Amino acid sequence: MATGGFKPKNKAVRWFDERLPIFSLLHGSLGAGYPAPRNLNYFWNFGSLAGLMLVVQLVTGIVLAMHYTPTAAGAFDSVEHIMRDVNYGWLIRYIHANGASMFFIVVFIHIFRGLYYGSYKAPREILWMLGVVILLLMMATAFMGYVLPWGQMSFWGATVITNLFSAIPVVGDHIVTLLWGGFSVDEPTLKRFFSLHYLLPFVITGVVILHIWALHIPGSNNPLGIDVKGPQDQVPFHPYYTAKDALGVGVFLIFFGLFVFYMPNVLGHADNYIPADPLVTPPHIVPEWYFLPFYAILRAVPDKLGGVLLMFAAVGLLFAVPWLDTSKVRSAVFRPTFKLFFWLLVVDCIVLGVVGANPPEGAWILVGRLATAWYFIHFLLVLPLLGKIEKTRPLPASISEAVIKKDTGARPSATPAE
């Protein structure tokens, strides 16, 4: 993250920066000192939106923790106290609860954008892998946070999900006992989850810093998926992309506000407004919507251990994507066959989500198994084979030439895809 010889104009700021170059670092990382490809589209906004949502979740979570009581007897009532008695507590809680969903929406789009434009290919493998680590940490944090209201779905969701670890041979039961802090989901479980739910966002922040660091070494990918050839292919991040990000933030906040103010409970479950009762099991236990595709994969196999292994493999596969995709062309813009299979994958993930939201009976069982099979076929068979047999379109000579030709309506000269 080079500073590029940045010197603040204000004497006091310059004095401080000479001794602790924070402003130079920001200038080199997010300002005019950081050159970005000149053709980035609005799908690149979702990285900054993910950072925004991380900050929103941290701030609202810290405020909520000031009023929350992590005890079996007091957790549910403390949430009601926040909603009814704390000044603007209802707003903070709704922002935090819906913010988790917004965070996952943004990150899922960010991941699929990376898959479409080949942002996982060399030299960005570590960048991609750090992104998958962030996703895993988000999933762990969200699951533990869902338990904290101590409603019916919180209690029984924790019971079902933690019990999955018992399928692991030899050490499974010990892991479950460690998670529970006893022999059932109870107050020790709640305190463990509250502590970890508070801690993990700061761990995520640390990995995000590494993620940004890893991004700045090779620089950003771009919709064409070709390397920057020179200064003519780049523009300063500020003001070009800060303005673009600001527009994206404005549109996103309108979307976010619709849920917070007009339908704050639409993404939740009504049973979670019933206090946790170990003696009454809900008729249909489901996780939050962002876990539903993985829940469907878990249920696709009749064997408990097989389902657990398959569910973890579904996420673990993402680490191997840079090596599973054997094509030398990054972007789907020049890969017509890959583009078709990409959209099939998107549809498949949506189908898995729908299957996860429905009881495992009737036709849903078959649909879930077929969708699960296709998910693994895409990564383990389609990606490696396409790289060897797909006929790609020719790549433009440079980013600047493609941009200029597009603006003028002329057809860019092309070089054959390697």
Disulfide bonds with the S-S distance in Angstrom:
none
